[in-house]
């Protein structure tokens, strides 16, 4: 490909609590670890990711509170810069229906429009 490599961590429901703490510490303190692959539920469980500049969600969860909690992990005390939140929504899949439902739950209408893919 491009010859680029990035160190990453992965936290989902199968990762034990003690290992999660070690992985978060690695992400927060190792300048070579710039990618964290997280499930929404695992990311929203009291972990801190203030070293993040971008957060990309590749999954949705039916409860907007869980998504907000996961977003807030990067917006905690100690965050000194802007954090950009992104969602990967696949056109023509259940994601588009779920995205609309989540927006109606939060805003009472469809507030965010999906951008066309190129």
N, C-alpha and C positions, 0 to 999 in steps of 0.2 A: 504494500500500500504506500504509505507516505513515510515510513520509517520512524514515526512518532510512537513513543510508548509513555504511558502514564501509570503510575502506581495507583491502586484503588483499594477501597475496603468494600465489603458487602455485609449488610446486616438485614436479616429477615427473621421470621419467627423461629427458624431452626438454630439460630446462634444463641448460645447460653449468655446469661446476663454478665458474667465475669468477662467473657470474651468481648462483649459489646463495649464495655468500658475501655478495654485495651485498644480496640479498633477506633473508637472515638478519639482517644488520646493520640493515636497515630495520625488520624486525619487532621486534628487541630494543630499538631506540632511538627509534623514531617513535611517540609516544603515540597518534597517529591510526590507526596500522596495528595492528589488534587481531585480525585473522583471518589464519590461515595455512592454506592448502589444500595438503595434502601427501600424496604416496603413501607407504605404509608403508616401502617399500624406500628411497626417496629420503630420507625423514625419519630413517632409522636409520643414515645414513652420516656420522657424526661431526659433525653439525650441533647447535647449541645453541639451545634455545628456552626459556630460563629466564624470559622475560617472560610466558609462558603461565600462565593461571589455570585454563583448561579445555582439554582435548584431546579431540576427538571424532573417532573413526575411523569412516569411512563404508565401509571395505573391510576384509576379513579376508585374512590370508595363511596358508597351510597350515602354516608353521613358527612355533610360538609364540616361538621365540628372536628372530625378526625383529620380531614385535609388541612384545616386551619391550624390545628395543633402541630401537624407535621411541618407546615410552613414556618411556624413560630420557632422551631428548633434552630433556624438560622438567624432569627431576629431576637436573640436573647441579649441579656446584659453582657457587655464586652464586645458587641458587634460595632465596628468602627467605620464600616463602609456600606454602601448600598448593596442590596441583595436582589437579584432578578429571579422571579419565579416564572417557570415555564411549564406548560402541560402538553404532552404529546397526545393528540386526539386523532385517531385514525378515521378518516372519512368513510362513511358507508358501513360502520360497525356499531356495535352497542355503545361504544364510547360517545358517539354523537348524541344518542338519546340520553345517556347518563349525564353528559355535560349540561344539556338543557334542563334536566331534572334538578341537578345541583344548583344551577343558577336560579331557577324558580324557587327553590327552598330558601336560598339566601336573599335574593333580591325581589322575589315575587313576580319576576318577568325574566325573559331571556336577555341578560345584560351584556354578555360577551359574545361576540360573533366569531365563528371559526374562520381563519384565513384560508384562502384557496391554496392548495399545494401546487407546486410547479413541476 
